[in-house]
């Protein structure tokens, strides 16, 4: 059985993974649960991992994946064995159709080049081509595109140098969204978006980088993160 704080944290992580495709940072977890320090978050995460609800991924800064959910969040009852891929056995027709439908839902989006997760660079390089992504990543209406990440300023959000991010094209963003932001009309960067009055704050997910605070007229949102693709 989970404590209320453990359940609240699991719900928050799950919601952000479903929305953004990447887990929240420890600072965001601390703020969401109204805790005074990150040590409390470390204890809650350790407890969730020990109980088998989450898994911390090796060699990735603070990257987390959901393993299972409690029944109160729509998970399977305890004692249920998760479905696995069974080698050397014929796939039942119903499952074969489901797998086929899932594969057929994949779509190709244009890979437009590189985006900075660090100091801003020119967003779109001369890199024509496309990349196939699961249909589930293409959320909402509008066009989608992909960019290769260059830099380490978003590692605490689970976004590493060399990852490919899937972006839904939009000029609107809510506070806390990870966006492609164009600065001064030509340079672009991948950062977490916050608006305060007439100022825009572009916040990194790496303590080595200071937030950039800019007048609203100098920042143009070009898209919001909806998915992440990593090659090993």
C-alpha positions in Angstrom: 0.0 0.0 0.0 1.3 3.5 -0.9 1.2 6.5 1.3 -0.7 9.6 0.1 2.6 11.4 -0.8 3.9 8.3 -2.7 0.6 8.1 -4.6 0.6 11.8 -5.3 4.1 11.6 -6.7 3.4 8.6 -8.8 0.3 10.3 -10.2 2.3 13.5 -11.0 5.1 11.5 -12.8 2.6 9.5 -14.8 0.6 12.6 -15.8 3.8 14.3 -17.0 5.0 11.2 -18.9 1.7 10.9 -20.7 1.6 14.6 -21.5 5.3 15.4 -22.4 6.8 12.0 -23.0 9.5 12.8 -20.4 9.5 12.7 -16.6 9.4 15.9 -14.5 12.5 17.3 -12.9 13.1 16.9 -9.2 12.4 20.6 -8.7 9.0 20.2 -10.3 8.3 17.2 -8.2 9.2 19.1 -5.0 7.0 22.0 -6.0 4.1 19.8 -7.0 4.1 18.0 -3.7 4.9 21.2 -1.7 8.0 19.8 -0.1 10.9 21.9 1.3 13.8 19.9 -0.1 14.7 17.4 -2.8 15.7 14.9 -0.2 12.0 14.2 0.4 11.6 13.5 -3.3 14.6 11.1 -3.2 13.0 9.1 -0.4 9.6 8.9 -2.1 11.2 7.8 -5.4 13.2 5.2 -3.6 10.1 3.9 -1.9 8.2 3.7 -5.2 11.2 1.9 -6.9 11.4 -0.6 -4.0 7.7 -1.4 -4.4 8.1 -1.9 -8.1 6.0 1.0 -9.4 8.8 2.9 -11.1 12.3 2.2 -12.4 15.2 4.6 -12.5 17.1 4.3 -15.8 20.8 3.8 -15.7 23.2 6.4 -17.3 20.4 8.9 -17.7 20.1 11.9 -15.4 17.0 11.5 -13.2 15.2 9.5 -15.9 12.2 7.5 -14.7 9.8 5.1 -16.3 6.5 3.8 -14.9 6.5 0.0 -14.4 3.0 -0.4 -13.0 0.2 1.6 -11.5 -2.0 0.8 -8.5 -5.6 -0.1 -9.0 -6.7 3.3 -7.9 -4.9 4.8 -10.9 -6.3 2.1 -13.3 -3.5 -0.4 -12.9 -3.9 -4.2 -12.8 -4.6 -5.9 -9.4 -1.6 -7.1 -7.5 -0.5 -10.6 -8.5 -1.3 -9.9 -12.2 1.6 -10.8 -14.5 2.2 -8.2 -17.1 1.9 -9.2 -20.8 5.3 -10.2 -22.3 6.5 -10.9 -25.8 6.7 -14.7 -26.1 9.3 -15.9 -28.6 8.9 -19.1 -30.6 5.1 -19.2 -30.2 2.5 -18.3 -32.8 0.8 -15.0 -32.2 -2.9 -15.4 -31.6 -5.0 -13.7 -34.4 -6.5 -11.0 -32.1 -3.0 -10.0 -30.8 -1.6 -10.1 -34.3 -4.3 -7.7 -35.5 -3.6 -5.4 -32.5 0.1 -5.4 -33.2 -0.4 -4.8 -36.9 -2.8 -1.9 -36.1 -0.2 -0.4 -33.8 2.6 -0.6 -36.4 0.4 0.7 -39.1 -0.4 3.8 -37.0 3.2 5.0 -37.3 3.7 8.1 -39.3 6.7 9.9 -40.8 7.4 13.5 -39.8 10.1 15.7 -41.2 13.4 15.8 -39.4 14.3 19.5 -39.8 17.8 19.5 -38.2 19.2 20.3 -34.8 17.8 22.3 -31.8 20.0 23.6 -29.0 19.5 22.3 -25.5 22.2 24.6 -24.3 23.2 27.9 -25.8 20.8 28.9 -28.6 21.9 28.0 -32.1 20.2 28.3 -35.5 17.3 25.9 -35.1 16.9 24.3 -38.6 20.1 23.1 -40.3 20.3 21.8 -43.8 19.1 18.3 -42.9 16.3 17.2 -45.1 14.7 13.9 -44.4 12.1 12.3 -42.2 11.7 10.0 -39.2 9.0 7.4 -38.4 7.3 7.9 -35.1 4.4 6.1 -33.3 1.0 7.6 -34.1 0.4 8.0 -30.3 3.0 10.7 -30.2 1.1 12.9 -32.7 -1.2 14.4 -30.2 -3.8 17.0 -31.0 -4.3 18.9 -34.2 -1.6 20.6 -36.4 1.7 19.7 -38.0 4.5 17.8 -36.3 8.2 17.7 -36.9 11.3 16.3 -35.3 14.6 17.8 -34.2 17.9 16.3 -33.0 18.9 17.7 -29.6 22.4 19.2 -29.3 23.5 20.0 -25.7 22.9 19.0 -22.2 20.7 21.7 -20.7 17.6 19.5 -20.5 19.2 16.3 -19.0 17.2 16.6 -15.8 14.0 16.4 -17.9 15.4 13.1 -19.4 16.4 14.8 -22.7 20.0 14.0 -23.6 22.4 15.1 -26.3 21.6 13.2 -29.5 18.0 12.4 -28.7 15.3 13.2 -31.2 12.4 15.3 -30.0 9.0 15.2 -31.6 7.4 18.7 -31.7 3.8 19.7 -32.3 3.8 23.0 -34.2 2.0 25.7 -32.2 2.5 29.3 -31.2 0.9 28.8 -27.8 2.4 27.3 -24.6 1.3 26.9 -20.9 3.7 27.5 -18.1 5.8 24.4 -17.6 5.7 23.2 -21.2 8.9 22.2 -22.9 9.0 24.3 -26.1 11.0 25.2 -29.1 11.5 28.9 -28.5 12.9 31.3 -31.1 14.8 34.2 -29.7 15.3 37.5 -31.5 13.9 36.1 -34.7 16.7 33.7 -35.6 18.2 31.6 -32.8 16.2 28.8 -31.2 16.5 26.6 -28.2 14.6 23.8 -26.4 13.6 25.0 -22.9 10.8 25.0 -20.3 8.5 27.9 -20.8 7.2 30.3 -18.2 5.4 33.6 -18.7 5.4 36.2 -15.9 3.7 39.5 -16.9 5.5 40.9 -19.9 8.5 38.7 -19.5 9.3 35.2 -20.7 11.5 32.8 -18.7 13.3 30.1 -20.7 14.4 27.6 -18.0 16.9 24.8 -18.4 16.6 21.4 -16.7 20.3 21.5 -15.6 21.6 23.5 -12.7 24.6 24.4 -14.7 22.5 26.8 -16.8 20.9 30.0 -15.7 17.3 30.8 -16.8 17.0 33.3 -19.6 14.6 36.2 -18.8 13.5 38.0 -22.0 10.8 40.6 -22.9 7.8 38.9 -24.4 8.4 40.5 -27.8 11.8 38.7 -28.2 10.5 35.2 -27.8 8.3 33.2 -30.3 7.0 29.8 -29.4 7.4 27.5 -32.5 6.2 24.2 -31.0 5.6 22.1 -27.9 7.4 18.8 -27.0 5.1 15.7 -27.4 7.6 12.9 -27.7 11.1 11.7 -27.5 13.1 9.1 -29.5 16.4 7.6 -28.3 18.8 5.4 -30.2 21.1 3.1 -28.4 
